[in-house]
Amino acid sequence: MTLEEESERATSMLIGKVVRRVMRHRDGEVVIEFEDGSRFFADSDSPLELSITLAE
């Protein structure tokens, strides 16, 4: 699977999801938990920067 295909698949799976909470258990991990109980994990051997841009 290419990066583009992986991105499109993730986008389609996340449409309509409502975030319950964001968790940071380690500096190289981000977990987003959704209201329906599903979770999105991002994991790295090096620290991950969490950046959120709000729409104006």
C-alpha distance matrix in Angstrom:
0.0 3.8 6.7 8.1 6.0 6.3 9.9 10.7 10.0 12.1 14.6 15.2 15.7 18.1 20.2 23.8 23.5 26.6 26.6 29.2 28.9 27.0 27.6 27.6 28.6 27.8 27.5 23.9 22.8 22.6 22.6 23.0 24.7 25.1 28.2 26.6 26.0 22.2 21.0 18.4 18.2 17.6 18.7 19.6 22.1 23.9 25.4 23.4 25.3 25.4 26.2 27.0 28.1 30.4 30.8 34.3
3.8 0.0 3.8 5.3 5.1 6.1 8.6 9.9 10.6 12.3 14.2 15.5 16.5 18.3 20.2 23.9 23.8 26.7 26.6 29.4 29.0 26.8 27.6 27.4 28.7 27.6 26.8 23.3 22.6 22.3 22.8 23.1 25.2 25.7 28.9 27.8 27.3 23.5 21.9 18.9 18.7 17.4 18.6 19.1 21.6 22.9 24.2 22.1 23.6 23.9 24.4 25.2 26.0 28.5 28.8 32.2
6.7 3.8 0.0 3.8 5.5 5.0 6.1 8.6 9.8 10.5 12.1 14.3 15.3 16.4 18.3 22.0 21.6 24.3 23.9 26.8 26.1 23.8 24.6 24.4 25.9 24.8 23.7 20.4 19.7 19.3 20.0 20.3 22.8 23.4 26.8 26.1 25.5 21.8 19.9 16.5 16.2 14.6 16.1 16.5 19.4 20.2 21.2 18.8 20.0 20.3 20.6 21.5 22.3 25.0 25.5 28.8
8.1 5.3 3.8 0.0 3.8 5.4 5.0 6.2 8.6 9.9 10.5 12.4 14.3 15.3 16.6 20.3 20.7 23.5 23.6 26.8 26.5 24.6 26.0 26.2 28.1 27.3 26.2 23.0 22.1 21.0 21.5 21.1 23.4 23.4 26.6 25.9 25.9 22.2 20.8 17.6 18.0 16.8 18.8 19.6 22.7 23.2 23.7 21.0 21.7 21.4 21.2 21.5 21.8 24.0 23.9 27.2
6.0 5.1 5.5 3.8 0.0 3.8 5.4 5.1 6.1 8.6 9.8 10.6 12.3 14.3 15.6 19.4 19.7 22.9 23.3 26.4 26.5 24.9 26.2 26.8 28.4 28.0 27.3 24.1 22.7 21.6 21.5 21.0 22.8 22.5 25.5 24.3 24.4 20.6 19.7 16.9 17.7 17.2 19.3 20.6 23.7 24.7 25.4 22.7 23.7 23.2 23.3 23.4 23.9 25.8 25.8 29.2
6.3 6.1 5.0 5.4 3.8 0.0 3.8 5.5 5.1 6.2 8.6 10.0 10.6 12.3 14.4 18.0 17.7 20.7 20.7 23.5 23.4 21.6 22.7 23.2 24.7 24.3 23.9 20.6 19.1 18.1 17.9 17.6 19.5 19.6 22.8 21.8 21.4 17.6 16.3 13.4 13.9 13.5 15.7 17.2 20.5 21.7 22.2 19.6 20.9 20.3 20.8 21.1 22.2 24.3 24.7 28.3
9.9 8.6 6.1 5.0 5.4 3.8 0.0 3.8 5.5 5.2 6.1 8.7 9.9 10.6 12.3 15.9 15.8 18.6 18.6 21.8 21.7 20.0 21.5 22.1 24.2 23.9 23.1 20.2 18.6 17.1 17.1 16.3 18.4 18.4 21.5 21.0 21.0 17.4 16.0 12.8 13.8 13.1 15.9 17.4 20.9 21.5 21.5 18.4 19.1 18.2 18.1 18.1 18.7 20.7 21.0 24.5
10.7 9.9 8.6 6.2 5.1 5.5 3.8 0.0 3.8 5.5 5.0 6.2 8.6 10.0 10.8 14.5 15.3 18.5 19.3 22.6 23.1 21.9 23.8 24.9 27.0 27.1 26.5 23.7 21.8 19.9 19.4 18.1 19.7 18.9 21.6 20.7 21.3 17.9 17.2 14.6 16.3 16.3 19.2 21.1 24.6 25.2 25.1 21.9 22.4 21.1 20.7 20.1 20.4 21.8 21.6 25.0
10.0 10.6 9.8 8.6 6.1 5.1 5.5 3.8 0.0 3.8 5.4 5.3 6.2 8.7 10.3 13.9 14.1 17.5 18.3 21.3 22.0 21.0 22.7 24.0 25.7 26.1 26.0 23.2 20.9 19.1 18.0 16.8 17.9 17.1 19.8 18.4 18.8 15.2 14.9 12.8 14.6 15.3 18.2 20.5 24.0 25.1 25.1 22.1 23.1 21.7 21.9 21.3 22.2 23.5 23.6 27.1
12.1 12.3 10.5 9.9 8.6 6.2 5.2 5.5 3.8 0.0 3.8 5.5 5.1 6.1 8.7 12.1 11.5 14.6 15.0 17.9 18.3 17.3 19.0 20.3 22.3 22.7 22.7 20.1 17.6 15.5 14.4 13.1 14.5 13.9 16.9 16.0 16.1 12.6 11.7 9.3 11.4 12.2 15.4 17.9 21.6 22.5 22.2 19.0 19.8 18.2 18.5 18.0 19.2 20.6 21.0 24.7
14.6 14.2 12.1 10.5 9.8 8.6 6.1 5.0 5.4 3.8 0.0 3.8 5.5 5.2 6.2 9.9 10.4 13.4 14.4 17.8 18.5 17.8 20.2 21.8 24.2 24.8 24.4 22.2 19.8 17.2 16.1 14.1 15.4 14.2 16.9 16.4 17.3 14.1 13.6 11.4 14.0 14.5 18.0 20.5 24.2 24.7 23.9 20.4 20.5 18.5 18.1 16.9 17.4 18.4 18.3 21.9
15.2 15.5 14.3 12.4 10.6 10.0 8.7 6.2 5.3 5.5 3.8 0.0 3.8 5.5 5.5 9.1 10.2 13.8 15.5 18.8 20.1 20.0 22.3 24.3 26.5 27.4 27.4 25.1 22.4 19.9 18.3 16.1 16.6 14.8 16.8 15.6 17.0 14.0 14.5 13.1 16.0 17.2 20.6 23.3 27.0 27.8 27.2 23.8 24.1 22.0 21.7 20.2 20.7 21.2 20.8 24.2
15.7 16.5 15.3 14.3 12.3 10.6 9.9 8.6 6.2 5.1 5.5 3.8 0.0 3.8 5.8 8.6 8.4 12.1 13.5 16.2 17.6 17.6 19.7 21.9 23.8 25.0 25.5 23.3 20.3 17.7 15.6 13.5 13.5 11.8 14.0 12.4 13.4 10.3 11.0 10.2 13.4 15.3 18.7 21.7 25.4 26.4 25.8 22.6 23.2 21.0 21.3 20.0 21.1 21.6 21.8 25.4
18.1 18.3 16.4 15.3 14.3 12.3 10.6 10.0 8.7 6.1 5.2 5.5 3.8 0.0 3.8 6.2 5.5 8.8 10.1 13.3 14.6 14.7 17.3 19.6 22.0 23.3 23.6 21.8 18.8 15.7 13.7 11.0 11.2 9.4 11.7 11.2 12.4 9.6 9.9 9.0 12.4 14.2 17.9 21.0 24.7 25.3 24.1 20.7 20.9 18.3 18.3 16.6 17.7 18.1 18.4 22.0
20.2 20.2 18.3 16.6 15.6 14.4 12.3 10.8 10.3 8.7 6.2 5.5 5.8 3.8 0.0 3.8 5.6 9.0 11.3 14.7 16.6 17.2 20.2 22.7 25.2 26.7 26.8 25.1 22.2 19.0 17.0 14.0 14.0 11.4 12.9 12.5 14.6 12.5 13.3 12.6 16.2 17.7 21.5 24.4 28.2 28.6 27.2 23.6 23.3 20.5 19.9 17.7 18.0 17.7 17.3 20.7
23.8 23.9 22.0 20.3 19.4 18.0 15.9 14.5 13.9 12.1 9.9 9.1 8.6 6.2 3.8 0.0 3.8 6.5 9.8 12.8 15.4 16.8 20.0 22.9 25.5 27.4 27.7 26.6 23.4 19.9 17.6 14.1 13.4 10.1 10.6 10.6 13.4 12.3 13.7 13.9 17.6 19.6 23.3 26.4 30.2 30.5 28.7 25.2 24.7 21.5 20.9 18.3 18.6 17.7 17.3 20.4
23.5 23.8 21.6 20.7 19.7 17.7 15.8 15.3 14.1 11.5 10.4 10.2 8.4 5.5 5.6 3.8 0.0 3.8 6.5 9.4 11.9 13.3 16.4 19.5 21.9 24.0 24.6 23.6 20.2 16.8 14.2 10.6 9.6 6.3 7.3 7.8 10.0 9.0 10.2 10.8 14.6 16.9 20.5 23.8 27.5 27.8 26.0 22.7 22.4 19.2 19.1 16.8 17.9 17.3 17.7 21.0
26.6 26.7 24.3 23.5 22.9 20.7 18.6 18.5 17.5 14.6 13.4 13.8 12.1 8.8 9.0 6.5 3.8 0.0 3.8 6.5 9.3 11.5 14.8 18.2 20.8 23.2 23.8 23.4 20.0 16.4 13.8 10.0 8.7 5.5 5.6 7.9 10.0 10.1 10.9 11.9 15.4 17.6 21.1 24.4 27.9 28.0 25.7 22.5 21.8 18.3 18.2 15.6 16.9 15.8 16.7 19.8
26.6 26.6 23.9 23.6 23.3 20.7 18.6 19.3 18.3 15.0 14.4 15.5 13.5 10.1 11.3 9.8 6.5 3.8 0.0 3.8 5.7 7.7 11.1 14.5 17.2 19.7 20.3 20.2 16.8 13.1 10.7 6.9 6.1 4.3 6.0 9.0 9.6 9.6 9.3 10.1 13.1 15.1 18.4 21.7 25.0 24.9 22.5 19.4 18.7 15.2 15.6 13.3 15.3 14.8 16.5 19.6
29.2 29.4 26.8 26.8 26.4 23.5 21.8 22.6 21.3 17.9 17.8 18.8 16.2 13.3 14.7 12.8 9.4 6.5 3.8 0.0 3.8 7.3 10.1 13.8 16.1 19.0 20.2 20.5 17.1 13.7 10.8 7.7 5.6 4.8 5.1 8.7 8.5 9.9 9.8 11.6 14.0 16.5 19.3 22.6 25.6 25.7 23.1 20.5 20.0 16.6 17.5 15.6 17.9 17.3 19.3 22.3
28.9 29.0 26.1 26.5 26.5 23.4 21.7 23.1 22.0 18.3 18.5 20.1 17.6 14.6 16.6 15.4 11.9 9.3 5.7 3.8 0.0 3.8 6.5 10.2 12.6 15.5 16.6 17.3 14.0 10.7 8.4 6.1 5.4 7.0 8.5 11.6 10.5 11.2 9.7 10.8 12.4 14.3 16.8 19.9 22.7 22.5 19.8 17.3 16.9 13.6 15.0 13.7 16.6 16.6 19.2 22.2
27.0 26.8 23.8 24.6 24.9 21.6 20.0 21.9 21.0 17.3 17.8 20.0 17.6 14.7 17.2 16.8 13.3 11.5 7.7 7.3 3.8 0.0 3.8 6.9 10.0 12.3 13.0 13.6 10.5 7.1 5.7 4.5 6.2 8.9 11.5 14.0 12.4 12.1 9.5 9.5 10.1 11.3 13.6 16.4 19.2 18.8 16.0 13.5 13.2 10.2 12.1 11.6 15.0 15.8 18.8 21.9
27.6 27.6 24.6 26.0 26.2 22.7 21.5 23.8 22.7 19.0 20.2 22.3 19.7 17.3 20.2 20.0 16.4 14.8 11.1 10.1 6.5 3.8 0.0 3.8 6.3 9.0 10.5 11.4 8.3 6.0 5.0 6.3 7.8 11.3 13.8 15.9 13.5 13.2 10.3 10.3 9.6 10.7 12.0 14.6 16.9 16.8 14.2 12.5 13.0 10.8 13.6 14.0 17.7 19.0 22.1 25.2
27.6 27.4 24.4 26.2 26.8 23.2 22.1 24.9 24.0 20.3 21.8 24.3 21.9 19.6 22.7 22.9 19.5 18.2 14.5 13.8 10.2 6.9 3.8 0.0 3.8 5.6 6.8 8.2 5.9 5.2 6.5 9.0 11.2 14.8 17.5 19.5 16.9 16.2 12.8 12.0 10.2 10.1 10.3 12.2 14.0 13.6 10.8 9.8 10.7 9.5 12.9 14.4 18.2 20.0 23.4 26.4
28.6 28.7 25.9 28.1 28.4 24.7 24.2 27.0 25.7 22.3 24.2 26.5 23.8 22.0 25.2 25.5 21.9 20.8 17.2 16.1 12.6 10.0 6.3 3.8 0.0 3.8 7.0 8.4 6.5 7.5 8.3 11.4 12.9 16.7 19.3 20.8 17.7 17.2 13.9 13.6 11.2 11.4 10.5 12.3 13.3 13.6 11.5 11.6 13.3 12.9 16.5 18.1 21.9 23.9 27.2 30.2
27.8 27.6 24.8 27.3 28.0 24.3 23.9 27.1 26.1 22.7 24.8 27.4 25.0 23.3 26.7 27.4 24.0 23.2 19.7 19.0 15.5 12.3 9.0 5.6 3.8 0.0 3.8 5.4 5.3 7.8 10.0 13.4 15.6 19.4 22.3 23.7 20.7 19.6 16.0 14.9 11.9 10.9 9.1 9.7 10.1 10.0 8.2 9.2 11.5 12.1 15.9 18.3 22.0 24.4 27.8 30.8
27.5 26.8 23.7 26.2 27.3 23.9 23.1 26.5 26.0 22.7 24.4 27.4 25.5 23.6 26.8 27.7 24.6 23.8 20.3 20.2 16.6 13.0 10.5 6.8 7.0 3.8 0.0 3.8 5.6 8.0 11.2 14.3 17.2 20.7 23.8 25.4 22.8 21.4 17.7 15.9 12.9 10.8 9.2 8.7 9.1 7.7 4.9 6.2 8.2 9.7 13.4 16.3 19.9 22.6 26.1 28.9
23.9 23.3 20.4 23.0 24.1 20.6 20.2 23.7 23.2 20.1 22.2 25.1 23.3 21.8 25.1 26.6 23.6 23.4 20.2 20.5 17.3 13.6 11.4 8.2 8.4 5.4 3.8 0.0 3.8 7.1 10.4 13.7 16.7 20.1 23.5 24.7 22.0 20.1 16.3 14.0 10.6 8.1 5.7 4.9 6.0 5.5 4.1 4.9 8.3 10.0 13.7 16.6 20.0 23.0 26.2 29.2
22.8 22.6 19.7 22.1 22.7 19.1 18.6 21.8 20.9 17.6 19.8 22.4 20.3 18.8 22.2 23.4 20.2 20.0 16.8 17.1 14.0 10.5 8.3 5.9 6.5 5.3 5.6 3.8 0.0 3.8 6.6 10.1 13.0 16.4 19.8 20.9 18.2 16.3 12.6 10.6 7.3 5.6 4.5 6.4 8.7 9.1 7.6 6.6 9.3 9.6 13.2 15.5 19.1 21.7 24.7 28.0
22.6 22.3 19.3 21.0 21.6 18.1 17.1 19.9 19.1 15.5 17.2 19.9 17.7 15.7 19.0 19.9 16.8 16.4 13.1 13.7 10.7 7.1 6.0 5.2 7.5 7.8 8.0 7.1 3.8 0.0 3.8 6.6 9.9 13.1 16.6 18.0 15.7 13.9 10.1 8.1 5.9 5.1 6.6 9.2 12.1 12.1 10.0 7.7 9.1 7.9 11.1 12.6 16.2 18.5 21.5 24.8
22.6 22.8 20.0 21.5 21.5 17.9 17.1 19.4 18.0 14.4 16.1 18.3 15.6 13.7 17.0 17.6 14.2 13.8 10.7 10.8 8.4 5.7 5.0 6.5 8.3 10.0 11.2 10.4 6.6 3.8 0.0 3.8 6.3 9.8 13.2 14.4 11.9 10.3 6.6 5.6 4.6 6.4 8.6 11.9 14.9 15.5 13.7 11.4 12.7 10.8 13.5 14.1 17.6 19.2 22.0 25.4
23.0 23.1 20.3 21.1 21.0 17.6 16.3 18.1 16.8 13.1 14.1 16.1 13.5 11.0 14.0 14.1 10.6 10.0 6.9 7.7 6.1 4.5 6.3 9.0 11.4 13.4 14.3 13.7 10.1 6.6 3.8 0.0 3.8 6.5 10.1 11.6 9.9 8.5 5.5 5.0 6.6 8.7 11.7 15.0 18.3 18.6 16.5 13.7 14.2 11.4 13.3 12.8 15.9 16.9 19.4 22.8
24.7 25.2 22.8 23.4 22.8 19.5 18.4 19.7 17.9 14.5 15.4 16.6 13.5 11.2 14.0 13.4 9.6 8.7 6.1 5.6 5.4 6.2 7.8 11.2 12.9 15.6 17.2 16.7 13.0 9.9 6.3 3.8 0.0 3.8 6.9 8.3 6.4 6.0 4.4 6.5 8.8 11.8 14.5 18.1 21.2 21.8 19.8 17.3 17.8 15.0 16.7 15.8 18.7 19.1 21.3 24.7
25.1 25.7 23.4 23.4 22.5 19.6 18.4 18.9 17.1 13.9 14.2 14.8 11.8 9.4 11.4 10.1 6.3 5.5 4.3 4.8 7.0 8.9 11.3 14.8 16.7 19.4 20.7 20.1 16.4 13.1 9.8 6.5 3.8 0.0 3.8 5.5 5.4 5.5 6.1 8.2 11.5 14.4 17.5 21.1 24.4 25.0 23.0 20.2 20.4 17.3 18.3 16.7 18.9 18.8 20.4 23.7
28.2 28.9 26.8 26.6 25.5 22.8 21.5 21.6 19.8 16.9 16.9 16.8 14.0 11.7 12.9 10.6 7.3 5.6 6.0 5.1 8.5 11.5 13.8 17.5 19.3 22.3 23.8 23.5 19.8 16.6 13.2 10.1 6.9 3.8 0.0 3.8 5.4 7.4 9.3 11.9 15.1 18.2 21.2 24.8 28.0 28.6 26.5 23.8 23.7 20.5 21.3 19.3 21.3 20.5 21.9 24.9
26.6 27.8 26.1 25.9 24.3 21.8 21.0 20.7 18.4 16.0 16.4 15.6 12.4 11.2 12.5 10.6 7.8 7.9 9.0 8.7 11.6 14.0 15.9 19.5 20.8 23.7 25.4 24.7 20.9 18.0 14.4 11.6 8.3 5.5 3.8 0.0 3.8 5.7 8.9 11.9 15.2 18.6 21.6 25.3 28.5 29.6 27.9 25.2 25.7 22.7 23.7 21.9 23.9 23.4 24.4 27.6
26.0 27.3 25.5 25.9 24.4 21.4 21.0 21.3 18.8 16.1 17.3 17.0 13.4 12.4 14.6 13.4 10.0 10.0 9.6 8.5 10.5 12.4 13.5 16.9 17.7 20.7 22.8 22.0 18.2 15.7 11.9 9.9 6.4 5.4 5.4 3.8 0.0 3.8 6.5 10.2 12.9 16.5 19.0 22.8 25.8 27.0 25.5 23.2 24.0 21.3 22.9 21.7 24.2 24.2 25.7 29.1
22.2 23.5 21.8 22.2 20.6 17.6 17.4 17.9 15.2 12.6 14.1 14.0 10.3 9.6 12.5 12.3 9.0 10.1 9.6 9.9 11.2 12.1 13.2 16.2 17.2 19.6 21.4 20.1 16.3 13.9 10.3 8.5 6.0 5.5 7.4 5.7 3.8 0.0 3.8 7.1 10.1 13.7 16.4 20.2 23.3 24.7 23.5 21.1 22.1 19.7 21.3 20.3 22.8 23.2 24.7 28.2
21.0 21.9 19.9 20.8 19.7 16.3 16.0 17.2 14.9 11.7 13.6 14.5 11.0 9.9 13.3 13.7 10.2 10.9 9.3 9.8 9.7 9.5 10.3 12.8 13.9 16.0 17.7 16.3 12.6 10.1 6.6 5.5 4.4 6.1 9.3 8.9 6.5 3.8 0.0 3.8 6.4 10.0 12.7 16.5 19.7 20.9 19.7 17.3 18.6 16.3 18.3 17.8 20.6 21.5 23.4 27.0
18.4 18.9 16.5 17.6 16.9 13.4 12.8 14.6 12.8 9.3 11.4 13.1 10.2 9.0 12.6 13.9 10.8 11.9 10.1 11.6 10.8 9.5 10.3 12.0 13.6 14.9 15.9 14.0 10.6 8.1 5.6 5.0 6.5 8.2 11.9 11.9 10.2 7.1 3.8 0.0 3.8 6.9 10.1 13.7 17.2 18.2 17.1 14.4 15.7 13.7 15.6 15.5 18.3 19.7 21.7 25.3
18.2 18.7 16.2 18.0 17.7 13.9 13.8 16.3 14.6 11.4 14.0 16.0 13.4 12.4 16.2 17.6 14.6 15.4 13.1 14.0 12.4 10.1 9.6 10.2 11.2 11.9 12.9 10.6 7.3 5.9 4.6 6.6 8.8 11.5 15.1 15.2 12.9 10.1 6.4 3.8 0.0 3.8 6.4 10.1 13.5 14.8 14.0 11.8 13.8 12.6 15.2 16.0 19.1 21.2 23.5 27.1
17.6 17.4 14.6 16.8 17.2 13.5 13.1 16.3 15.3 12.2 14.5 17.2 15.3 14.2 17.7 19.6 16.9 17.6 15.1 16.5 14.3 11.3 10.7 10.1 11.4 10.9 10.8 8.1 5.6 5.1 6.4 8.7 11.8 14.4 18.2 18.6 16.5 13.7 10.0 6.9 3.8 0.0 3.8 7.0 10.6 11.5 10.9 8.5 10.8 10.4 13.1 14.7 17.8 20.4 22.8 26.4
18.7 18.6 16.1 18.8 19.3 15.7 15.9 19.2 18.2 15.4 18.0 20.6 18.7 17.9 21.5 23.3 20.5 21.1 18.4 19.3 16.8 13.6 12.0 10.3 10.5 9.1 9.2 5.7 4.5 6.6 8.6 11.7 14.5 17.5 21.2 21.6 19.0 16.4 12.7 10.1 6.4 3.8 0.0 3.8 7.1 8.7 8.9 7.9 11.2 11.9 15.1 17.3 20.5 23.3 26.0 29.4
19.6 19.1 16.5 19.6 20.6 17.2 17.4 21.1 20.5 17.9 20.5 23.3 21.7 21.0 24.4 26.4 23.8 24.4 21.7 22.6 19.9 16.4 14.6 12.2 12.3 9.7 8.7 4.9 6.4 9.2 11.9 15.0 18.1 21.1 24.8 25.3 22.8 20.2 16.5 13.7 10.1 7.0 3.8 0.0 3.8 5.3 6.8 6.8 10.6 12.4 15.6 18.4 21.4 24.6 27.3 30.6
22.1 21.6 19.4 22.7 23.7 20.5 20.9 24.6 24.0 21.6 24.2 27.0 25.4 24.7 28.2 30.2 27.5 27.9 25.0 25.6 22.7 19.2 16.9 14.0 13.3 10.1 9.1 6.0 8.7 12.1 14.9 18.3 21.2 24.4 28.0 28.5 25.8 23.3 19.7 17.2 13.5 10.6 7.1 3.8 0.0 3.8 6.8 8.8 12.5 15.0 18.2 21.3 24.4 27.7 30.5 33.6
23.9 22.9 20.2 23.2 24.7 21.7 21.5 25.2 25.1 22.5 24.7 27.8 26.4 25.3 28.6 30.5 27.8 28.0 24.9 25.7 22.5 18.8 16.8 13.6 13.6 10.0 7.7 5.5 9.1 12.1 15.5 18.6 21.8 25.0 28.6 29.6 27.0 24.7 20.9 18.2 14.8 11.5 8.7 5.3 3.8 0.0 3.8 6.5 9.8 12.8 15.9 19.3 22.3 25.7 28.6 31.5
25.4 24.2 21.2 23.7 25.4 22.2 21.5 25.1 25.1 22.2 23.9 27.2 25.8 24.1 27.2 28.7 26.0 25.7 22.5 23.1 19.8 16.0 14.2 10.8 11.5 8.2 4.9 4.1 7.6 10.0 13.7 16.5 19.8 23.0 26.5 27.9 25.5 23.5 19.7 17.1 14.0 10.9 8.9 6.8 6.8 3.8 0.0 3.8 6.6 9.6 12.8 16.3 19.4 22.7 25.9 28.6
23.4 22.1 18.8 21.0 22.7 19.6 18.4 21.9 22.1 19.0 20.4 23.8 22.6 20.7 23.6 25.2 22.7 22.5 19.4 20.5 17.3 13.5 12.5 9.8 11.6 9.2 6.2 4.9 6.6 7.7 11.4 13.7 17.3 20.2 23.8 25.2 23.2 21.1 17.3 14.4 11.8 8.5 7.9 6.8 8.8 6.5 3.8 0.0 3.8 6.4 9.5 12.9 16.0 19.3 22.3 25.2
25.3 23.6 20.0 21.7 23.7 20.9 19.1 22.4 23.1 19.8 20.5 24.1 23.2 20.9 23.3 24.7 22.4 21.8 18.7 20.0 16.9 13.2 13.0 10.7 13.3 11.5 8.2 8.3 9.3 9.1 12.7 14.2 17.8 20.4 23.7 25.7 24.0 22.1 18.6 15.7 13.8 10.8 11.2 10.6 12.5 9.8 6.6 3.8 0.0 3.8 6.3 9.9 12.9 16.2 19.4 22.1
25.4 23.9 20.3 21.4 23.2 20.3 18.2 21.1 21.7 18.2 18.5 22.0 21.0 18.3 20.5 21.5 19.2 18.3 15.2 16.6 13.6 10.2 10.8 9.5 12.9 12.1 9.7 10.0 9.6 7.9 10.8 11.4 15.0 17.3 20.5 22.7 21.3 19.7 16.3 13.7 12.6 10.4 11.9 12.4 15.0 12.8 9.6 6.4 3.8 0.0 3.8 6.8 10.2 13.2 16.5 19.3
26.2 24.4 20.6 21.2 23.3 20.8 18.1 20.7 21.9 18.5 18.1 21.7 21.3 18.3 19.9 20.9 19.1 18.2 15.6 17.5 15.0 12.1 13.6 12.9 16.5 15.9 13.4 13.7 13.2 11.1 13.5 13.3 16.7 18.3 21.3 23.7 22.9 21.3 18.3 15.6 15.2 13.1 15.1 15.6 18.2 15.9 12.8 9.5 6.3 3.8 0.0 3.8 6.6 9.9 13.2 15.8
27.0 25.2 21.5 21.5 23.4 21.1 18.1 20.1 21.3 18.0 16.9 20.2 20.0 16.6 17.7 18.3 16.8 15.6 13.3 15.6 13.7 11.6 14.0 14.4 18.1 18.3 16.3 16.6 15.5 12.6 14.1 12.8 15.8 16.7 19.3 21.9 21.7 20.3 17.8 15.5 16.0 14.7 17.3 18.4 21.3 19.3 16.3 12.9 9.9 6.8 3.8 0.0 3.8 6.4 9.8 12.7
28.1 26.0 22.3 21.8 23.9 22.2 18.7 20.4 22.2 19.2 17.4 20.7 21.1 17.7 18.0 18.6 17.9 16.9 15.3 17.9 16.6 15.0 17.7 18.2 21.9 22.0 19.9 20.0 19.1 16.2 17.6 15.9 18.7 18.9 21.3 23.9 24.2 22.8 20.6 18.3 19.1 17.8 20.5 21.4 24.4 22.3 19.4 16.0 12.9 10.2 6.6 3.8 0.0 3.8 6.6 9.3
30.4 28.5 25.0 24.0 25.8 24.3 20.7 21.8 23.5 20.6 18.4 21.2 21.6 18.1 17.7 17.7 17.3 15.8 14.8 17.3 16.6 15.8 19.0 20.0 23.9 24.4 22.6 23.0 21.7 18.5 19.2 16.9 19.1 18.8 20.5 23.4 24.2 23.2 21.5 19.7 21.2 20.4 23.3 24.6 27.7 25.7 22.7 19.3 16.2 13.2 9.9 6.4 3.8 0.0 3.8 6.4
30.8 28.8 25.5 23.9 25.8 24.7 21.0 21.6 23.6 21.0 18.3 20.8 21.8 18.4 17.3 17.3 17.7 16.7 16.5 19.3 19.2 18.8 22.1 23.4 27.2 27.8 26.1 26.2 24.7 21.5 22.0 19.4 21.3 20.4 21.9 24.4 25.7 24.7 23.4 21.7 23.5 22.8 26.0 27.3 30.5 28.6 25.9 22.3 19.4 16.5 13.2 9.8 6.6 3.8 0.0 3.8
34.3 32.2 28.8 27.2 29.2 28.3 24.5 25.0 27.1 24.7 21.9 24.2 25.4 22.0 20.7 20.4 21.0 19.8 19.6 22.3 22.2 21.9 25.2 26.4 30.2 30.8 28.9 29.2 28.0 24.8 25.4 22.8 24.7 23.7 24.9 27.6 29.1 28.2 27.0 25.3 27.1 26.4 29.4 30.6 33.6 31.5 28.6 25.2 22.1 19.3 15.8 12.7 9.3 6.4 3.8 0.0
